[in-house]
Amino acid sequence: MQNHTTKYPNLKQLELLVWRICQFFFIEIMKRILEDLDAQIAQERDTQRFRMKEKSPTVINSLFGAIPIKRNYYFDQKAHESVYLLDRYLEFEGRNALSPLVEEVALALAINGPSYRKAAETLEKFLGYRVISHEAIRQHLMASEVLQKARETVHSPVLFVEVDGLYIKHQRQSKRGKEEKIAVIHQGWETNGKRVRLKHKRHFVHDGEQPFWEAFEKFLMDEFDYDPTKHKLVINGDGAKWITACREYFKERAFYCMDRFHLAREIRRLCRKHPRYRQMQEALEAYDSQRLLTELNSAVGTLQTAEQEARLEQLIQQIEKHPQAVEDYRQWLQEQGIDTTGMRPMGSAESTMHVFAKRLKQGRSWSEKGARAMMRGLVARLDNLGLKTLFGRVEAWPTSQEEDKPPKCYAEKVTKTFEQVARDNIPYLKNKANLPVYRALKGLVGF
């Protein structure tokens, strides 16, 4: 090996080299295609309506780099306004210099990641230049709107609802935080091996002055093929008053379940050292409300602090007020003549809250508009809804679905343009023919 003087690049150097070349190709190809398209539009336009004024330069910040182009500027003699026809055909606001794809990726990073700042830094590190600031990402999300789906079919006579609240701190210390009321609607369970997932899951975040359950039922009627006279609801949540109010609002149309996760956790915190603790667990697992009340009453006066005694008394009162809420909802459905095959115990509210809490809590504080925008983005991602944004729209979040393909003629045009740009246009291909980098990159020409 001492006779060999060739210097080989390491993997990082080679990867960066190829990436920069790909960026160069992308910018040149996009520049040529956009300017060719602009020229074609100029030839085919309605010359009586659109009077050409001048060519105006702009720079589009894309995922591969900044694309400088010149496009025609027209005066619309019918609408009496100046317009870029290229921007209209591309459904793009060219003057804002940010591509819709960059906007989409930035929003996805902000919603899925820990912060707006981290989203901006990730984009900068990946692209090699600062394409958008964290404040700009925040403004884009705040200006977005959720694109609604067509009404979903209800495939069974029952809809399952998990409800919980999430306390969010306010940025102003003088203003108290707010409990956001969130519901998850699904249509049952499906198993894939050992995994169990909820079917046709949707999320509802309460907003406005309308009472929660009234607004929730309106959401059901807007988003689902829901008929209050035919469909039953099984509602699971803790003992908060705004949650238990569902019994009064829906009456015989719904069954309220006291969330077993919260119930088991409270019993464990209060009575885990009590000699009858195991019997309390058995009563809860058996859905036996009367037996559970008997066991809990046996612990009255035996706890260590007055605070624990007060919490135990409150728990007993909740169960006494809603004894049916501790029992099995499937028995109630069977009495309604509904087949309960495949139905499982309720209790996924906590996992749902974890998704929202991971992004909205962890020491963060929010403005009311900022929190609302982030929850809107989270719901869009979780429910795979589109987002209408400032520069375009996020049609759907990453799934296994196929991407929309452009017209075949433009796919062929991109290929031909790539060959033209690649031919004798890479500085590294003009090095000595015996270099490994030369041999590797030479194979890319005409690819």
C-alpha positions in Angstrom: 0.0 0.0 0.0 3.0 2.3 0.4 3.3 2.6 -3.4 -0.3 3.9 -3.7 -0.7 7.7 -3.3 -4.4 8.0 -4.1 -6.3 9.8 -1.4 -9.7 8.3 -0.8 -12.6 10.3 0.6 -14.2 9.1 3.8 -17.9 8.3 3.8 -19.0 11.7 5.2 -17.0 13.6 2.6 -18.4 11.4 -0.2 -21.9 11.8 1.1 -21.6 15.6 1.3 -20.1 15.7 -2.1 -22.9 13.8 -3.8 -25.5 15.7 -1.8 -24.1 19.1 -3.0 -24.0 17.8 -6.6 -27.7 16.7 -6.2 -28.5 20.2 -4.9 -26.7 21.8 -7.9 -28.6 19.5 -10.4 -31.9 20.2 -8.7 -31.5 24.0 -8.8 -30.5 24.0 -12.5 -33.2 21.6 -13.5 -35.9 23.5 -11.6 -34.7 26.9 -13.0 -34.8 25.7 -16.6 -38.2 24.0 -16.2 -39.8 26.9 -14.5 -38.5 29.4 -17.0 -39.6 27.1 -19.9 -43.0 26.8 -18.4 -43.2 30.6 -18.0 -42.3 31.0 -21.7 -45.0 28.5 -22.7 -47.6 30.3 -20.7 -46.6 33.6 -22.3 -47.2 32.1 -25.8 -50.6 30.5 -24.9 -52.0 33.3 -22.8 -55.0 35.4 -23.7 -53.1 38.3 -25.2 -56.2 40.5 -25.2 -56.5 40.2 -21.5 -53.0 39.8 -20.2 -50.5 42.4 -21.3 -46.9 41.6 -20.6 -45.0 44.3 -18.7 -41.6 42.9 -17.8 -39.6 40.1 -16.4 -39.2 40.1 -12.7 -36.5 38.2 -10.7 -37.3 36.1 -7.6 -35.6 33.4 -5.5 -37.5 30.3 -4.4 -36.1 28.7 -1.3 -36.6 25.0 -1.9 -35.6 21.7 -0.1 -32.5 21.6 -2.3 -31.4 25.2 -2.2 -32.3 28.7 -3.5 -33.6 28.7 -7.1 -33.1 32.1 -8.9 -35.6 32.6 -11.7 -37.0 35.4 -13.9 -40.7 35.2 -14.7 -43.1 37.4 -16.7 -45.1 40.0 -15.1 -48.5 40.9 -16.6 -51.3 43.4 -16.3 -54.8 41.7 -16.2 -56.9 44.2 -18.1 -60.1 42.5 -17.0 -59.4 42.4 -13.3 -57.3 45.6 -13.4 -54.5 44.1 -11.4 -50.9 43.0 -11.9 -50.2 39.2 -11.9 -47.6 36.5 -12.4 -49.3 33.8 -14.5 -46.6 31.3 -13.6 -47.5 31.6 -9.9 -51.2 31.1 -10.7 -50.6 28.0 -12.7 -48.2 26.6 -10.0 -50.7 27.5 -7.2 -47.8 29.2 -5.5 -47.1 32.7 -4.1 -43.8 33.4 -5.7 -43.2 36.7 -4.0 -42.9 34.9 -0.7 -39.8 33.0 -1.8 -40.6 29.8 0.1 -41.7 26.6 -1.7 -44.8 24.8 -0.5 -42.8 21.6 0.1 -40.4 23.5 2.5 -43.4 24.9 4.3 -44.9 21.4 4.6 -41.7 19.8 5.9 -41.2 22.7 8.4 -44.8 22.3 9.7 -44.4 18.6 10.1 -41.1 19.0 12.0 -42.7 21.6 14.3 -45.8 19.5 15.1 -43.9 16.2 15.5 -40.8 17.7 17.2 -40.1 19.4 20.5 -40.2 23.0 19.3 -40.4 25.5 16.4 -36.8 26.4 17.0 -35.7 22.8 16.7 -37.7 22.5 13.5 -35.8 25.5 12.0 -32.4 24.2 13.1 -33.1 20.7 11.7 -34.0 22.2 8.3 -30.9 24.4 8.4 -28.6 21.5 9.3 -30.1 19.2 6.6 -30.2 21.8 3.8 -26.9 23.6 4.6 -28.5 27.1 4.7 -31.1 28.9 6.8 -34.3 28.5 4.9 -36.9 29.6 7.4 -36.9 31.0 11.0 -38.7 29.4 13.9 -41.0 32.5 14.2 -42.0 32.1 10.5 -42.9 28.5 11.1 -45.0 29.5 14.0 -46.8 32.1 11.9 -47.5 29.6 9.1 -49.0 27.1 11.5 -51.2 29.8 13.2 -52.5 30.8 9.7 -53.3 27.3 8.7 -56.8 25.8 8.5 -57.9 22.1 8.7 -59.4 20.7 5.5 -62.3 18.5 6.5 -62.9 15.0 5.2 -66.2 13.7 3.9 -68.5 12.4 6.6 -67.4 9.1 7.9 -69.7 6.1 7.9 -70.6 4.6 11.3 -70.1 0.9 10.8 -71.7 -0.3 14.1 -74.6 0.9 16.3 -72.0 2.1 18.9 -69.5 4.9 19.0 -66.8 4.8 21.7 -65.6 8.0 23.3 -62.5 8.6 25.5 -62.6 12.0 27.2 -59.9 13.8 29.3 -58.6 17.3 30.1 -55.1 18.7 29.5 -54.0 21.7 31.6 -51.8 24.1 29.5 -49.9 27.0 31.1 -50.4 30.5 29.8 -47.4 32.6 28.7 -48.6 35.6 30.9 -48.0 34.8 34.5 -50.9 37.0 35.5 -53.3 34.9 33.4 -54.3 31.4 34.6 -53.7 28.4 32.5 -56.6 26.6 30.8 -57.8 23.0 30.7 -58.3 21.9 27.2 -61.1 19.4 26.8 -60.3 16.6 24.3 -62.3 13.6 23.1 -61.2 10.6 21.0 -63.9 8.9 19.0 -63.4 5.4 17.6 -65.5 2.5 16.3 -64.0 -0.4 18.1 -60.8 -2.4 18.1 -58.9 -4.5 15.6 -56.0 -6.8 16.4 -52.8 -7.4 14.4 -50.9 -10.2 16.2 -50.4 -8.9 19.7 -51.1 -5.4 18.8 -54.5 -3.8 19.3 -55.5 -0.5 17.6 -58.6 1.6 17.6 -60.6 1.7 14.4 -61.5 4.9 12.5 -60.1 7.1 15.3 -60.9 10.8 15.3 -60.1 13.7 17.7 -62.2 16.5 19.0 -60.8 19.5 20.8 -63.4 21.8 22.4 -63.4 25.4 21.3 -65.8 28.3 21.8 -68.5 29.1 24.4 -70.8 26.2 23.5 -71.1 23.6 26.3 -68.8 20.7 25.7 -71.3 17.9 25.1 -73.5 20.1 22.9 -70.4 21.0 20.8 -69.3 17.4 20.8 -72.6 16.1 19.4 -72.5 18.7 16.7 -69.1 17.5 15.8 -70.4 13.9 15.5 -73.2 15.0 13.3 -70.9 17.1 11.1 -68.1 14.5 10.8 -69.9 11.2 11.0 -73.0 9.6 9.6 -74.3 9.8 13.1 -78.0 9.4 14.0 -78.9 10.3 17.6 -82.0 8.1 17.4 -80.0 5.0 16.2 -76.5 5.1 17.6 -75.4 4.6 21.2 -72.4 6.2 22.9 -70.0 4.6 25.4 -68.2 7.4 27.1 -65.1 6.9 29.2 -63.5 9.5 31.5 -62.6 10.5 35.0 -65.0 12.0 37.5 -64.7 15.6 36.5 -68.1 17.4 36.5 -67.9 18.4 32.8 -67.3 14.8 31.9 -70.1 13.3 34.1 -72.5 15.9 32.6 -72.8 13.5 29.7 -75.3 11.4 31.7 -77.6 14.4 31.9 -77.1 15.5 28.3 -77.4 12.1 26.5 -79.5 10.3 29.1 -80.4 6.8 27.9 -78.5 7.2 24.6 -75.1 6.9 26.4 -73.3 4.8 29.0 -70.7 6.6 31.2 -67.7 4.6 32.3 -65.5 5.9 35.1 -62.0 5.6 33.7 -60.4 2.5 35.1 -56.9 3.7 34.8 -57.6 6.8 36.9 -59.7 4.8 39.4 -57.1 2.1 39.9 -54.3 4.7 40.2 -56.3 6.6 42.9 -57.0 3.4 44.9 -53.4 2.4 44.7 -52.1 5.8 45.9 -54.5 5.8 48.8 -54.9 2.2 49.9 -51.8 0.2 48.7 -50.7 -0.4 52.3 -54.2 -1.4 53.4 -54.7 -5.1 54.2 -57.8 -5.2 52.0 -56.1 -3.6 49.0 -56.0 -6.9 47.0 -59.7 -7.3 47.5 -60.3 -3.8 46.2 -58.4 -4.6 43.1 -60.5 -7.8 42.6 -63.7 -5.9 43.0 -62.6 -3.4 40.4 -61.6 -6.1 38.0 -64.9 -7.8 38.5 -66.9 -4.6 37.7 -68.6 -5.0 41.0 -69.5 -1.5 42.2 -71.2 -2.6 45.5 -68.4 -4.8 46.5 -65.8 -2.1 45.7 -67.7 0.4 47.8 -67.7 -2.1 50.8 -64.0 -2.6 50.5 -63.2 1.2 50.2 -65.4 1.9 53.2 -63.3 -0.5 55.2 -60.4 1.8 54.7 -62.1 4.9 56.1 -60.3 6.1 59.3 -57.2 4.0 58.6 -55.2 6.3 56.3 -52.2 8.2 57.5 -53.2 11.8 56.7 -56.4 13.9 56.7 -55.7 14.8 53.1 -55.8 11.1 52.1 -59.0 10.6 54.1 -60.6 13.5 52.3 -59.6 12.1 48.9 -61.0 8.6 49.9 -64.3 10.2 50.9 -64.5 12.0 47.6 -63.8 8.8 45.7 -66.5 6.9 47.6 -69.0 9.7 46.9 -68.2 9.6 43.2 -68.8 5.9 43.0 -72.0 6.1 45.1 -73.3 8.8 42.8 -72.4 6.8 39.6 -72.3 3.1 40.6 -73.2 2.0 37.1 -70.0 3.8 35.8 -67.8 1.1 37.5 -69.8 -1.7 35.9 -69.3 -3.4 32.5 -70.7 -1.3 29.7 -71.0 -4.5 27.5 -73.8 -5.7 29.8 -75.7 -2.5 29.1 -75.2 -2.9 25.4 -76.4 -6.5 25.5 -79.6 -5.3 27.2 -80.0 -2.9 24.2 -79.9 -5.9 21.9 -76.4 -5.0 20.6 -73.8 -7.7 19.9 -70.6 -7.1 22.0 -68.3 -9.6 20.3 -64.8 -8.2 20.0 -65.4 -5.2 22.4 -62.8 -4.6 25.0 -62.5 -2.6 28.2 -62.4 1.2 27.8 -59.4 3.2 28.9 -57.2 4.6 26.1 -57.7 8.3 27.2 -54.4 8.5 29.0 -52.3 7.4 26.0 -54.1 10.0 23.9 -53.4 12.7 26.4 -49.7 11.7 26.3 -49.5 12.6 22.6 -50.8 16.1 23.2 -48.9 16.5 26.5 -45.6 15.6 24.9 -45.9 18.6 22.6 -47.8 21.0 24.7 -46.6 20.5 28.2 -43.1 19.6 29.6 -42.5 23.1 31.0 -43.8 25.0 28.0 -46.2 27.9 28.2 -48.5 29.1 25.4 -50.5 32.0 24.1 -54.1 31.0 23.6 -53.8 31.3 19.8 -50.5 29.5 19.8 -51.9 26.5 21.8 -55.0 26.4 19.5 -52.8 26.3 16.4 -50.6 23.5 17.7 -53.6 21.4 18.7 -55.1 22.0 15.3 -51.9 20.7 13.7 -51.7 17.7 16.1 -55.3 16.8 15.2 -54.6 17.1 11.5 -51.6 14.8 11.8 -53.4 12.2 14.1 -56.5 12.1 11.9 -54.6 12.4 8.6 -56.4 15.6 7.7 -55.1 18.1 5.2 -54.0 21.6 6.2 -54.6 24.7 4.1 -51.5 26.8 4.6 -50.2 30.2 3.5 -48.4 28.9 0.4 -50.3 25.7 -0.5 -51.7 22.8 1.4 -50.5 19.7 3.3 -52.9 17.2 1.6 -52.1 14.4 4.0 -49.4 13.3 6.4 -46.9 10.6 5.5 -48.7 7.3 4.8 -48.3 4.3 2.6 -50.5 5.9 0.0 -49.0 6.6 -3.4 -48.0 10.2 -4.2 -49.8 12.1 -6.9 -47.8 11.9 -10.1 -47.3 14.8 -12.5 -48.3 14.6 -16.2 -46.2 12.1 -18.1 -45.0 14.8 -20.5 -43.4 16.7 -17.6 -41.8 13.6 -16.2 -40.1 13.1 -19.5 -39.1 16.8 -19.7 -37.5 16.5 -16.2 -35.5 13.5 -17.4 -34.3 15.2 -20.5 -33.4 18.4 -18.6 -31.4 16.3 -16.1 -29.4 14.8 -18.9 -28.7 18.3 -20.4 -27.6 19.7 -17.1 -25.5 16.7 -16.1 -23.5 16.6 -19.4 -20.1 18.2 -18.8 -21.5 20.3 -16.0 -20.0 18.7 -12.9 -16.6 20.2 -12.0 -15.5 16.9 -10.4 -15.9 15.0 -13.6 -13.1 17.1 -15.1 -10.5 15.7 -12.7 -8.1 12.8 -13.5 -9.9 9.7 -14.8 -8.2 7.4 -12.3 -9.7 9.1 -9.2 -12.3 7.0 -7.4 -14.6 10.0 -7.1 -14.4 10.6 -10.9 -15.3 7.0 -11.7 -18.2 7.0 -9.2 -19.7 10.3 -10.4 -19.1 9.6 -14.1 -21.7 6.8 -13.8 -24.3 9.4 -12.8 -24.2 11.2 -16.1 -27.3 10.4 -18.1 -28.7 8.4 -15.2 
